[in-house]
């Protein structure tokens, strides 16, 4: 898809791509790797940007506890 926007003073295209990618990732419309591609940066840089913005992957400690309990149950068999 090609998106054409008018020039926005003081907002370089790279910054706009990053804003779009972060927003789409935060709303769960894009996976992290694809969002990094949209932003035009590698996944490590994108992860650092997400951290600086307080955007998480949504995986909570409760999710971790549930996954560990399921794994322990499988290993006990």
C-alpha positions in Angstrom: 0.0 0.0 0.0 1.2 3.5 -0.8 0.1 6.2 1.5 0.6 9.8 0.3 0.4 12.6 2.8 1.2 16.3 2.5 4.5 17.4 4.0 4.2 18.2 7.7 6.6 20.9 8.9 9.0 19.7 11.5 7.9 16.0 11.1 10.4 14.0 9.0 9.0 11.0 7.1 11.0 8.6 9.2 9.4 10.0 12.4 6.0 9.6 10.9 6.7 6.0 9.9 7.8 5.3 13.5 4.7 6.9 15.0 2.5 4.9 12.6 4.3 1.6 13.4 4.2 2.1 17.1 0.5 2.9 17.0 -0.3 -0.1 14.9 1.7 -2.3 17.2 0.1 -0.9 20.3 -3.3 -1.5 18.9 -2.3 -5.1 18.0 -2.8 -4.5 14.3 0.8 -5.4 13.4 3.2 -7.9 14.9 6.5 -6.5 16.2 8.6 -7.6 13.3 6.2 -6.2 10.7 5.9 -3.0 12.6 9.7 -2.6 12.7 9.6 -3.1 8.9 7.0 -0.3 8.6 9.2 1.9 10.8 12.2 1.1 8.6 14.3 0.0 11.6 15.5 -3.3 12.9 13.6 -5.2 15.6 16.1 -4.4 18.4 15.8 -0.6 17.7 12.0 -1.0 17.5 11.9 -2.8 20.8 13.9 0.0 22.4 11.5 2.5 21.0 8.5 0.6 22.4 10.2 0.4 25.8 10.8 4.2 25.8 7.1 4.8 25.1 5.9 2.3 27.7 4.3 0.0 25.0 4.3 -3.6 26.1 3.6 -6.8 24.3 0.6 -7.4 26.6 2.2 -10.5 28.2 1.6 -10.2 31.9 3.0 -12.0 35.0 -0.4 -13.8 35.2 0.2 -15.1 31.6 3.6 -16.3 32.6 2.2 -18.1 35.7 -0.4 -19.8 33.6 2.1 -20.9 31.0 4.5 -22.2 33.7 1.6 -24.1 35.4 0.7 -25.7 32.0 4.3 -26.6 31.3 4.7 -28.2 34.8 1.5 -30.2 34.2 2.8 -31.4 30.9 6.2 -32.3 32.3 4.6 -34.2 35.2 3.0 -36.7 32.9 
